[in-house]
């Protein structure tokens, strides 16, 4: 297979780390790299850069030549600190190697799998990318290596896709090879929580696996929290994201309730947030995007369905989350009707289509579904977003960001995602503005979802 080599002239300096695990063991001379990262997306690439910045020799692998070219051209969507790390890494070929050649995995002392775990349109887990990655890792594994799965998945997946196949190859887990699970904890675009300061949770197939996994994470993480098993670590991640999903669904419901009662929901949330215990603020919006919340709880529900275990609260929350984009479309149709305009032929402009502010990430963005639904009911829909110049909708339709939104003369504007650099000076007061963020109080005459 083809590879991409990166030239360099200096190594990134190591930074001292404090952690609550055993001291680091020196890298094995039997391996050319300390760690290999499989999958260089929104999780894998920042992880690779964090290890490189800590002084580790990194093999960065992705099977997509296009993705590798984007990274090599410094075009990946990263926060500023990671952009600086990437620039340094791309000048250090001895310590940071971009490749698409899976045979090179045998050269790394540790292999970390960071591939996506999506769901299909029926909310059924799509394990194909993870199965393929794990099969590749298992085939390339050799004695002395550690394999760590970080992709969010069902409880028991690490055993099924990594541990059991390695045992079938004749390896004794905990002696010949080490198997661990430590779910990623990366929030794309969030500069407030550097990877180094976010604690990592790790579980191992054996106590020695757990020990080796903690040592690997401690190369860059300030704190490593150990749990008793692979299953415990896997379930921890599912709880984290399911907790968020349930509370976002609740926040959206409170927004609807407050709207019906003519009470400002954001003021209510901010007031409740003054309580120093027992409350955590979640805010309503036009829907939930990204990889974690719309997808991850479905891995748990899928597994529980096979076991005939009821999870009514989670099921209802995910149903409400899935229905939110259509709720937004219904609200836009209602606002248009109140203004004496029908949906057919209405000019609708969506401001911001990425799933969160200040990122180029379109994964599971509710804006894409909202636009499709609006077109289906006869509206003429365009959008503006400097972070996403072109979008492909599930229907097969495509749209380009408008260079001059004012020239579109919209009948109604949906503020879906408001980037910090978004210029809304073109809003002249003629169009009705529906504030899907609930927090654009500077827009005169806005109405809430």
PAVO-454537 format. One line per 3 residues: number of its first residue (from 1); their letters; for each residue x negated, y negated, z of C-alpha. Coordinates in steps of 0.05 Angstrom, whole numbers, plus 32768, in hexadecimal, padded with zeros to 4 digits. Example, Ala and Ser with C-alpha at 12.3 -4.5 7.8 and 13.67 -1.06 7.14 Angstrom:
1> AS> 7F0A,805A,809C  7EEF,8015,808F $
% end
This chain:
1> XXX> 8000,8000,8000  7FEB,7FB8,7FF6  7FCD,7F8F,802E $
4> XXX> 7FC0,7F46,803C  7F7D,7F33,805B  7F75,7EF2,8081 $
7> XXX> 7F32,7ECE,8085  7F1A,7EAC,80C4  7EE0,7E88,80E3 $
10> XXX> 7EF1,7E85,812D  7F16,7EAA,8163  7F4E,7E8C,818D $
13> XXX> 7F34,7E83,81D3  7F4F,7EB0,8209  7F7A,7E90,823E $
16> XXX> 7F7B,7EA7,8286  7FBB,7ECA,829B  7FD7,7EDC,82DE $
19> XXX> 8002,7F1A,82E4  801C,7F4C,8316  8001,7F8B,82F6 $
22> XXX> 7FBF,7FAF,82F5  7F81,7F8E,82D8  7F78,7F93,828D $
25> XXX> 7F54,7FCF,8271  7F21,7FC0,823B  7F36,7FD1,81F4 $
28> XXX> 7F22,8016,81DC  7EE6,8018,81AE  7F0B,804E,8187 $
31> XXX> 7F3B,801A,816A  7F2E,7FDE,813E  7F6A,7FB7,8159 $
34> XXX> 7F86,7FAF,819F  7FCE,7FAB,8188  7FF6,7FB4,8148 $
37> XXX> 8038,7F8F,813F  806A,7FB2,8112  809B,7F7E,80F6 $
40> XXX> 8089,7F34,80F0  80CC,7F12,80F7  80E5,7EE2,812C $
43> XXX> 80CB,7F10,8163  8090,7F35,8144  8069,7EF9,812A $
46> XXX> 806B,7ED0,816A  8058,7F0F,8190  801D,7F1C,8163 $
49> XXX> 8006,7ED4,816C  800D,7ED8,81B7  7FE0,7F15,81B9 $
52> XXX> 7FAE,7EF5,818B  7FAD,7EB6,81B5  7F9E,7EE0,81F3 $
55> XXX> 7F60,7EFC,81D1  7F7C,7F3E,81B5  7F6A,7F59,8171 $
58> XXX> 7FAC,7F5C,814B  7FC4,7F85,8110  8003,7F61,80F7 $
61> XXX> 802C,7F8F,80CB  806A,7F83,80A1  8083,7FAD,8067 $
64> XXX> 809C,7F6E,8042  8066,7F50,8015  8092,7F11,8011 $
67> XXX> 8091,7F09,805C  8046,7F12,805E  803C,7EDE,8028 $
70> XXX> 8069,7EAD,804F  803F,7EB7,808E  7FFD,7EB2,8069 $
73> XXX> 8015,7E71,8049  8027,7E57,808F  8070,7E52,807B $
76> XXX> 808F,7E7B,80B3  80C4,7E5A,80DF  809F,7E50,8121 $
79> XXX> 809D,7E1F,815B  8062,7DEE,8159  8036,7E14,818A $
82> XXX> 803E,7E54,8162  802F,7E2E,8122  7FED,7E19,8141 $
85> XXX> 7FE0,7E61,8156  7FEF,7E7A,8111  7FBF,7E49,80F2 $
88> XXX> 7F89,7E62,8122  7F9A,7EAA,8116  7F97,7EA4,80CA $
91> XXX> 7F50,7E8C,80D2  7F3B,7EC8,80FC  7F39,7F06,80CF $
94> XXX> 7F14,7F31,8101  7F4B,7F27,8134  7F8A,7F1D,810C $
97> XXX> 7F99,7F47,80CF  7FD8,7F42,80A5  7FE9,7F83,8082 $
100> XXX> 8021,7FAB,8063  7FFA,7FEC,8066  8019,8019,809B $
103> XXX> 7FDD,8048,8099  7FB7,8013,80BF  7FE1,801E,80FD $
106> XXX> 7FB0,8055,8111  7F7C,801F,811B  7FA1,7FFE,8156 $
109> XXX> 7F9E,8012,819F  7FE7,7FFD,81A9  8021,7FF7,8179 $
112> XXX> 805C,7FC9,8187  809B,7FD2,815E  80C1,7F90,8153 $
115> XXX> 80F2,7F9F,811B  813B,7F87,8117  8175,7FB0,8133 $
118> XXX> 81B2,7F92,810F  81FA,7FA8,810B  8223,7FB1,80CB $
121> XXX> 8265,7F8E,80BA  828B,7FC0,80E5  825E,7FAF,8120 $
124> XXX> 823D,7FF4,811C  81F2,7FF6,812D  81C5,7FFA,80F0 $
127> XXX> 818A,8022,8109  816A,802C,80C5  8132,7FF8,80CD $
130> XXX> 8121,8011,8113  8123,805A,80FF  80F5,804C,80C4 $
133> XXX> 80C4,8024,80EF  80C2,8058,8126  80B9,8091,80F5 $
136> XXX> 807E,806C,80D6  805F,8060,811A  8068,80A8,8130 $
139> XXX> 8048,80C1,80EF  800C,8093,80F8  8002,809E,8143 $
142> XXX> 7FC2,80BB,815D  7FA8,80CC,81A3  7F9B,8093,81D2 $
145> XXX> 7FCF,8064,81B5  8008,8041,81D9  804B,8038,81B4 $
148> XXX> 807A,8001,81CD  80C0,7FF6,81B3  80DA,7FAE,81BB $
151> XXX> 8117,7FAF,818D  8159,7FAC,81B3  817E,7FED,81AB $
154> XXX> 81A7,8023,81CE  8193,8045,820E  8168,8082,81FD $
157> XXX> 8150,8068,81BA  8107,8065,81CD  810A,80AE,81E1 $
160> XXX> 8130,80C2,81A2  8107,809C,816F  80C2,809B,818F $
163> XXX> 80B7,80C9,81CB  80D9,8108,81B1  80BA,8105,816B $
166> XXX> 8075,80FB,8189  807F,8137,81B5  8094,815E,8178 $
169> XXX> 8052,814C,8159  8030,816D,8194  801C,8131,81BD $
172> XXX> 8022,8131,8208  8042,80EF,821A  801F,80CD,8254 $
175> XXX> 7FDD,80EE,8244  7FD1,80F0,81F8  7FFF,80B5,81E7 $
178> XXX> 8027,8082,820F  806F,806E,8200  8090,802F,821C $
181> XXX> 80CA,8000,8212  80C8,7FB5,821F  80FE,7F8C,81FE $
184> XXX> 80EA,7F4A,81DF  80FC,7F09,8202  80F3,7ED5,81CD $
187> XXX> 8123,7E9B,81C1  8115,7E80,817B  8109,7E35,817A $
190> XXX> 8109,7E2E,81C6  80C9,7E0A,81DA  80DC,7E0B,8224 $
193> XXX> 80C9,7E54,8230  8086,7E69,8215  807D,7EB4,820D $
196> XXX> 8046,7EB4,8241  8074,7E9B,8278  80B0,7EC7,826B $
199> XXX> 80AC,7F07,8294  80AC,7F48,826E  80D0,7F88,8284 $
202> XXX> 80B0,7FCA,8274  80C3,8013,827E  809B,8051,826A $
205> XXX> 80A8,8099,8258  807A,80AC,8292  805B,8084,82CB $
208> XXX> 8019,8081,82A5  803E,8067,8268  805D,8031,8293 $
211> XXX> 8018,801E,82AD  7FFA,801A,8268  8036,7FF1,824E $
214> XXX> 802E,7FC0,8287  7FE4,7FB8,8277  7FF4,7FAA,822F $
217> XXX> 8028,7F74,823F  7FFA,7F55,8273  7FCA,7F42,823B $
220> XXX> 7FF5,7F04,8231  8031,7F05,825F  802B,7EE3,82A3 $
223> XXX> 8059,7F15,82C4  806C,7F5D,82B4  80A7,7F7D,82D8 $
226> XXX> 80A5,7FC9,82D8  80E2,7FF6,82DA  80E8,8040,82E6 $
229> XXX> 80F9,8059,82A0  8101,804B,8256  814D,804C,825F $
232> XXX> 814B,8018,8296  8122,7FE9,826B  8150,7FF4,8230 $
235> XXX> 818F,7FE6,825A  8170,7FA8,8277  816E,7F87,8233 $
238> XXX> 81B5,7F9B,8224  81CC,7F7C,8265  81A7,7F3B,8257 $
241> XXX> 81C9,7F30,8214  820D,7F4C,8227  820D,7F1C,8262 $
244> XXX> 8203,7EE2,8232  8238,7EFC,8202  826D,7F02,8237 $
247> XXX> 825F,7EBD,8253  825F,7E9C,820F  82A1,7EBB,81FF $
250> XXX> 82BB,7EA0,8242  829F,7E5A,8233  82C3,7E5A,81EF $
253> XXX> 8303,7E70,8211  82FD,7E38,8244  82F2,7E07,820B $
256> XXX> 8334,7E1C,81ED  8357,7E18,8231  833A,7DD3,823F $
259> XXX> 8350,7DBD,81FA  8397,7DD3,8207  8397,7DAF,824A $
262> XXX> 8372,7D71,8230  8337,7D7A,825F  82EF,7D6D,8246 $
265> XXX> 82CF,7DB1,8249  8286,7D9A,8248  8294,7D6C,8284 $
268> XXX> 82B2,7DA7,82A8  8275,7DD3,829A  8245,7D9D,82AF $
271> XXX> 826C,7D92,82F0  826D,7DDD,82FE  8222,7DDE,82F1 $
274> XXX> 8215,7DB3,832F  8224,7DF0,8359  81DF,7E0A,836D $
277> XXX> 81F5,7E53,8371  8225,7E83,8350  822C,7E5D,830E $
280> XXX> 8205,7E5B,82CD  8218,7E2B,8295  822C,7E47,8251 $
283> XXX> 8247,7E18,821C  827C,7E23,81E6  826E,7E1E,819C $
286> XXX> 8284,7E33,8156  826C,7E7A,8160  822F,7EA3,8173 $
289> XXX> 81F4,7EB0,8145  81AF,7ECC,8147  819C,7F14,814F $
292> XXX> 81A9,7F20,8198  81EF,7F0E,81AF  8219,7F1F,8171 $
295> XXX> 81F5,7F62,8169  81D5,7F7F,81A7  8213,7F8D,81D2 $
298> XXX> 822E,7FB7,8199  81F5,7FE8,81A3  820F,7FF4,81E9 $
301> XXX> 8258,7FF7,81D3  8246,8028,819B  8224,8056,81CD $
304> XXX> 825B,8051,8200  8290,8061,81CC  826E,80A3,81BE $
307> XXX> 826F,80B2,8209  82B8,809C,8210  82A4,8067,8243 $
310> XXX> 82D1,802A,8246  82B0,7FE5,8245  82EC,7FB8,8240 $
313> XXX> 82CD,7F76,8255  8293,7F7D,8224  82C1,7F95,81EC $
316> XXX> 82F0,7F5A,81F4  82B6,7F28,81F7  8298,7F43,81B6 $
319> XXX> 82DD,7F42,8196  82E5,7EF9,81A9  82A0,7EE8,8190 $
322> XXX> 82AD,7F09,814D  82EE,7EE3,8147  82D0,7E9E,8156 $
325> XXX> 82BF,7E89,810D  8307,7E95,80F8  831E,7E6D,8134 $
328> XXX> 82F3,7E34,8119  8313,7E39,80D4  8358,7E38,80F3 $
331> XXX> 8346,7DFA,811A  832C,7DD7,80DC  836D,7DE8,80B7 $
334> XXX> 8395,7DCD,80F3  836E,7D8C,80F5  8376,7D83,80AA $
337> XXX> 83C0,7D8F,80B1  83C6,7D5B,80E8  83A4,7D2A,80B9 $
340> XXX> 83D7,7D39,8083  83A9,7D62,8058  83AD,7DAA,8042 $
343> XXX> 8373,7DDB,8040  8379,7DE8,7FF5  8348,7DBA,7FD3 $
346> XXX> 8331,7D9A,8015  82E9,7D84,8014  82C7,7DA2,8051 $
349> XXX> 827F,7D92,8064  825A,7DBD,8097  8221,7D9B,80BC $
352> XXX> 81EC,7DCE,80CF  81F1,7E17,80BD  81B8,7E38,80E4 $
355> XXX> 81CE,7E5D,8122  81AD,7E2C,8152  818C,7DE8,814F $
358> XXX> 8146,7DDC,8134  813B,7E21,8116  8141,7E3C,80CF $
361> XXX> 8161,7E7C,80E8  81A2,7E8F,80C5  81AA,7ED4,80E4 $
364> XXX> 81F3,7EE0,80F6  8200,7E95,80F2  824C,7E8A,80FA $
367> XXX> 8246,7E51,80C8  823E,7E83,808F  827F,7EA6,80A1 $
370> XXX> 82A3,7E64,80AD  828F,7E4B,8068  82A5,7E8B,8047 $
373> XXX> 82E9,7E89,806A  82F4,7E40,8058  82E6,7E4E,800F $
376> XXX> 8316,7E8A,8012  834F,7E5D,8029  8343,7E2C,7FF0 $
379> XXX> 8314,7DF7,800D  82DA,7DD8,7FE7  82A0,7DE3,8017 $
382> XXX> 8259,7DC8,8017  8225,7DC1,804E  81E8,7D99,8063 $
385> XXX> 81AD,7DB6,8089  8164,7DA4,807E  814F,7DE4,80A2 $
388> XXX> 8176,7E10,8071  8173,7DF4,802A  8196,7E31,800B $
391> XXX> 81C7,7E65,8027  81E3,7EA8,800E  8227,7EB9,8029 $
394> XXX> 8241,7EFF,8036  8273,7EF5,7FFE  823A,7EEC,7FCC $
397> XXX> 8245,7EA2,7FC7  820A,7E73,7FCC  8203,7E2B,7FE1 $
400> XXX> 81CC,7DF6,7FE3  81C7,7DC1,8018  81E1,7D7F,7FFF $
403> XXX> 81AB,7D4A,7FF5  81DF,7D13,7FFF  8218,7D29,802B $
406> XXX> 823B,7CE6,8027  8243,7CEE,7FDC  826E,7D2C,7FE9 $
409> XXX> 82A4,7D00,8009  82BD,7D36,8038  8303,7D38,8053 $
412> XXX> 82EB,7D5A,8092  82A6,7D67,80B0  8295,7DA2,80DD $
415> XXX> 8258,7D95,8109  8241,7DDD,8111  81F7,7DD6,8123 $
418> XXX> 81D8,7D94,8134  818D,7D93,812B  8167,7D5E,8151 $
421> XXX> 814E,7D3F,8111  8194,7D3F,80F0  81A7,7CFB,80D5 $
424> XXX> 81F2,7CF0,80D9  81F0,7CA7,80C8  8216,7CB7,8087 $
427> XXX> 8255,7CC6,80B0  827F,7C89,809E  82BD,7C96,80C6 $
430> XXX> 82E9,7CAA,808B  82E2,7CF5,8096  82FE,7D1A,80D2 $
433> XXX> 82C6,7D39,80FB  82D0,7D7A,8120  829A,7D82,8154 $
436> XXX> 8288,7DCC,8159  824F,7DBD,8189  827D,7D9C,81BC $
439> XXX> 8243,7D6E,81CD  8240,7D3B,8194  8261,7D05,81BD $
442> XXX> 823D,7CCF,8194  8269,7CDD,8158  82A4,7CAD,8159 $
445> XXX> 82E9,7CCC,8152  82D2,7D14,8155  8301,7D4B,8167 $
448> XX> 82ED,7D8C,8189  82F9,7DD2,8172 $
% end
